[in-house]
Amino acid sequence: MSKGDAFMKKIAITTEYITLGQFLKFSNIISNGGDAKIFLLTTAVYVNGELEQRRGKKLRPSDIVKVQGQEYEIVSEDAYQ
């Protein structure tokens, strides 16, 4: 386990993917989905180490999202249990 893994939050999904906009709302980073576009234009969000500004970007299990200094791993709900 790397040093960063201890602080990485896991976000379990029940579908094949979740969009970046849905992720931001689901993880309580934004209060509603309508805020996603502006948030992504004004805040650096990285998906697997690359800057991402598309709210429709599909996040799948094993993807890593870094936003506001916090890292999140997308996991399948089946694998999380």
Number of C-alpha atoms within 10 A of each C-alpha: 5 5 7 9 12 8 10 15 15 18 17 17 19 11 10 10 16 19 14 22 25 19 24 21 16 15 13 10 15 16 12 13 14 11 14 23 14 11 17 19 13 10 12 15 21 16 20 14 11 11 13 17 21 15 19 13 16 16 23 17 19 13 14 20 24 18 15 10 7 11 17 20 21 21 20 19 14 9 9 11 6
